[in-house]
Amino acid sequence: MARASLRALAFVALIVLMGLGVGRAFAADGDASRTPVPHPPKGQGEHCVADTEFMRRNHMKMLLHERTETVHEGVRGGKFSLAGCVACHAVKGDDGKPVAFSDDRHFCRSCHSYAAVKIDCFECHASQPDVAKKSAAVQGVDGSIAALADHFRGMKP
């Protein structure tokens, strides 16, 4: 009889513990403040090139697509260009200048550090916008394209 009581007590204890675990899971779902999430700074423009949720889930696919078009097809400056992202989402430091990727405040770092995802984009690409190039683009002049066009004009057929 003692064994049956002990088994029943163990069974009841197991059910109670399972109930507590399920209850905590439901309570955690209802309390969003318990889950830490990144809070990236907002972009500079009126709106992003795509919906925020879409970009959160697919920005890497878009960047890879742009990379393929640029490297294999020579197409530059597309809708999802890394330079465009950096120019719009640049975070300024205390000196008023955009911070580099090495700074914890950098836009990309806010989510990538949270997700423990190492990115190597900025080993080759600038993590800060090129202010001179940006201002030239606003005026409708792109120095590198113009220089290339001049070079081709000077070539003999």
C-alpha positions as CSV (number, residue, x, y, z in Angstrom):
1,M,0.0,0.0,0.0
2,A,2.9,2.3,0.8
3,R,4.3,1.9,-2.8
4,A,1.0,2.8,-4.3
5,S,0.8,5.9,-2.2
6,L,4.3,6.9,-3.1
7,R,3.6,6.4,-6.8
8,A,0.4,8.4,-6.6
9,L,2.2,11.2,-4.8
10,A,5.0,11.2,-7.4
11,F,2.4,11.3,-10.2
12,V,0.6,14.2,-8.6
13,A,3.9,16.1,-8.1
14,L,4.7,15.5,-11.8
15,I,1.3,16.8,-12.9
16,V,1.7,19.9,-10.7
17,L,5.2,20.6,-12.0
18,M,4.1,20.2,-15.6
19,G,1.1,22.6,-14.9
20,L,3.5,25.2,-13.6
21,G,5.7,24.9,-16.6
22,V,2.8,25.3,-19.0
23,G,1.4,28.2,-17.0
24,R,4.7,30.0,-17.1
25,A,4.9,29.5,-20.9
26,F,1.5,31.0,-21.3
27,A,2.3,33.9,-19.0
28,A,5.5,34.6,-20.9
29,D,3.6,34.8,-24.2
30,G,1.3,37.4,-22.7
31,D,4.1,39.5,-21.4
32,A,6.1,40.8,-24.4
33,S,8.3,43.0,-22.1
34,R,10.0,39.8,-20.8
35,T,11.6,39.1,-24.2
36,P,14.5,41.4,-25.1
37,V,14.5,42.6,-28.6
38,P,16.8,44.9,-30.6
39,H,15.7,48.5,-31.2
40,P,17.5,49.6,-34.3
41,P,17.5,53.4,-35.1
42,K,15.0,54.6,-37.7
43,G,16.2,55.4,-41.2
44,Q,16.6,59.0,-42.5
45,G,14.2,58.8,-45.4
46,E,10.4,59.0,-45.5
47,H,10.1,55.2,-45.9
48,C,12.2,52.2,-46.6
49,V,12.6,50.6,-50.0
50,A,10.3,47.8,-48.7
51,D,8.0,47.0,-45.8
52,T,9.8,46.8,-42.4
53,E,8.8,43.2,-41.7
54,F,9.9,42.2,-45.2
55,M,13.3,43.8,-44.8
56,R,13.8,42.3,-41.3
57,R,13.3,38.8,-42.8
58,N,14.7,39.2,-46.3
59,H,17.4,42.0,-46.3
60,M,20.2,39.5,-46.7
61,K,18.5,37.9,-49.8
62,M,18.1,41.3,-51.3
63,L,21.7,42.2,-50.7
64,L,22.9,38.9,-52.1
65,H,20.7,39.5,-55.2
66,E,22.2,43.0,-55.6
67,R,25.7,41.5,-55.2
68,T,25.1,39.0,-57.9
69,E,23.7,41.7,-60.3
70,T,26.7,43.9,-59.5
71,V,29.5,41.3,-59.8
72,H,28.2,39.2,-62.6
73,E,26.1,41.7,-64.6
74,G,27.8,45.0,-63.8
75,V,24.5,46.6,-62.6
76,R,25.1,49.1,-59.8
77,G,22.9,51.3,-57.6
78,G,19.9,49.0,-57.4
79,K,16.9,49.3,-55.1
80,F,18.6,47.2,-52.3
81,S,22.2,48.4,-52.6
82,L,24.4,48.2,-49.5
83,A,25.5,51.8,-50.1
84,G,21.9,53.0,-50.1
85,C,21.2,51.2,-46.9
86,V,24.2,52.6,-45.2
87,A,23.4,56.2,-46.4
88,C,19.8,56.1,-45.1
89,H,20.4,54.2,-41.9
90,A,23.6,55.9,-40.8
91,V,23.7,56.7,-37.1
92,K,25.6,59.8,-36.0
93,G,28.0,59.9,-33.1
94,D,28.6,62.6,-30.6
95,D,30.7,64.5,-33.2
96,G,27.8,64.6,-35.6
97,K,29.5,62.2,-38.1
98,P,28.2,58.7,-39.0
99,V,29.6,56.0,-36.7
100,A,31.6,53.1,-38.1
101,F,30.5,49.4,-37.8
102,S,33.0,49.0,-34.9
103,D,30.7,51.3,-32.8
104,D,27.9,49.5,-30.9
105,R,25.4,52.2,-32.1
106,H,25.8,51.3,-35.8
107,F,22.5,50.4,-37.4
108,C,23.5,46.9,-38.6
109,R,25.1,46.0,-35.2
110,S,21.9,46.7,-33.3
111,C,20.3,43.5,-34.8
112,H,23.3,41.5,-35.8
113,S,24.8,41.6,-32.3
114,Y,21.5,40.7,-30.8
115,A,21.2,37.7,-33.1
116,A,24.9,36.7,-32.7
117,V,25.3,36.9,-36.4
118,K,28.7,37.9,-37.7
119,I,28.7,40.0,-40.9
120,D,31.7,40.6,-43.1
121,C,30.2,43.2,-45.4
122,F,32.3,45.9,-44.0
123,E,35.6,44.1,-44.5
124,C,35.4,45.4,-48.0
125,H,32.5,47.9,-48.0
126,A,32.3,51.2,-46.1
127,S,30.2,51.1,-43.0
128,Q,29.8,54.9,-43.2
129,P,28.2,56.8,-46.0
130,D,30.5,58.7,-48.4
131,V,29.3,62.2,-47.8
132,A,31.1,63.6,-50.8
133,K,29.8,60.9,-53.1
134,K,26.3,61.3,-51.7
135,S,26.3,65.1,-52.3
136,A,27.6,64.5,-55.9
137,A,24.8,62.0,-56.5
138,V,22.3,64.6,-55.4
139,Q,23.7,67.0,-58.0
140,G,23.4,64.3,-60.6
141,V,27.1,63.7,-61.0
142,D,28.8,60.4,-60.2
143,G,32.5,61.0,-60.4
144,S,33.4,57.3,-61.0
145,I,31.0,56.9,-63.9
146,A,31.9,60.2,-65.4
147,A,35.6,59.3,-65.2
148,L,34.9,55.9,-66.8
149,A,32.9,57.5,-69.6
150,D,35.7,60.0,-70.3
151,H,38.2,57.1,-70.4
152,F,36.1,55.3,-73.0
153,R,35.6,58.4,-75.1
154,G,39.4,58.7,-75.2
155,M,39.8,55.2,-76.5
156,K,40.3,54.6,-80.3
157,P,38.1,52.0,-82.0
